[in-house]
Amino acid sequence: MELYCYSHSINVLMINLGNTYMQIIVSRSFWDRDRVSFWIKWVSSVIQILGYSATAFGITPLNIYLFLVGLIGWFAVGVLWNDRALMLIHLVALGAMLIGMLYE
């Protein structure tokens, strides 16, 4: 008996039973890391676009709060992906924004 597993979007387990194969489809958990990071990155991107729009129309301090939420979201994605460059750039931006808010 041999086992094969393939596919990125859904787990399919192939079991070799001599001359026949049996497929068992195993659905992924709703809270798997890929799905969570997918939603966090898109929601954070939309929030940051709203922050850019608020800046363009002079809506302060809402623009800063939107940017902060977007930065925190993208930092979380960097942590989920274990991407140090993504974490670094958003951590530096977050620090700069927080320092700017404190001295304003």
C-alpha positions in Angstrom: 0.0 0.0 0.0 1.4 3.4 -1.0 0.2 6.8 0.0 0.4 10.0 -2.2 -0.7 13.4 -1.2 -1.0 16.3 -3.8 -2.7 19.6 -4.5 -2.2 22.9 -2.8 -5.8 24.1 -2.4 -7.2 20.8 -1.0 -5.5 17.8 0.3 -6.1 14.6 -1.7 -4.8 11.4 -0.3 -4.2 8.6 -2.9 -4.0 5.1 -1.6 -2.5 2.4 -4.0 -4.3 -0.9 -3.4 -2.6 -3.0 -5.9 -4.3 -2.4 -9.3 -6.8 0.2 -8.0 -6.4 3.6 -6.4 -8.6 5.1 -3.8 -8.9 8.9 -3.4 -9.7 10.4 -0.1 -10.3 14.2 -0.1 -9.4 15.8 3.1 -10.7 19.4 3.4 -8.4 21.9 4.9 -9.2 23.5 8.2 -11.0 26.8 8.0 -8.4 28.5 10.2 -5.3 27.3 8.4 -2.4 29.8 8.1 -2.8 30.3 4.4 -6.5 31.3 4.6 -5.9 33.6 7.6 -3.0 35.3 5.9 -5.0 35.7 2.7 -7.8 37.6 4.5 -5.5 39.6 6.7 -3.4 40.8 3.7 -6.4 41.8 1.6 -8.3 43.5 4.4 -5.1 45.3 5.5 -4.5 46.4 1.9 -8.1 47.8 1.5 -7.7 49.6 4.9 -4.4 51.2 3.7 -6.0 52.3 0.5 -8.7 54.0 2.5 -5.9 55.6 4.5 -4.4 57.0 1.3 -7.8 58.3 0.3 -8.3 59.9 3.6 -4.9 61.6 3.3 -5.8 62.8 -0.2 -9.0 64.4 1.1 -7.5 65.8 4.2 -9.4 63.6 6.6 -7.2 63.6 9.7 -6.6 61.9 12.1 -8.6 59.1 10.5 -5.9 58.6 7.9 -3.3 57.8 10.5 -5.6 55.3 12.3 -6.3 53.6 9.0 -2.6 53.4 8.3 -1.9 52.0 11.7 -4.4 49.2 11.3 -3.1 48.4 7.9 0.5 48.3 9.1 -0.4 46.0 12.0 -2.2 43.7 9.6 0.7 43.5 7.2 3.1 43.0 10.1 0.9 40.0 11.2 1.1 38.6 7.6 4.9 38.9 7.8 4.9 36.9 11.1 2.5 34.3 9.6 4.8 33.9 6.5 8.0 34.2 8.5 9.1 36.9 6.1 11.6 39.1 8.0 11.7 41.8 5.3 8.0 42.2 5.5 8.1 42.4 9.2 11.0 44.8 9.3 9.5 47.4 6.9 6.2 47.4 8.6 7.7 47.5 12.1 9.8 50.5 11.2 6.8 52.2 9.6 4.7 51.4 12.7 7.4 52.8 15.0 7.8 56.0 12.9 4.1 56.6 12.9 3.8 56.0 16.7 6.7 58.4 17.4 5.1 61.0 15.1 1.8 60.6 16.9 3.4 61.0 20.3 5.3 64.2 19.4 2.4 65.8 17.5 
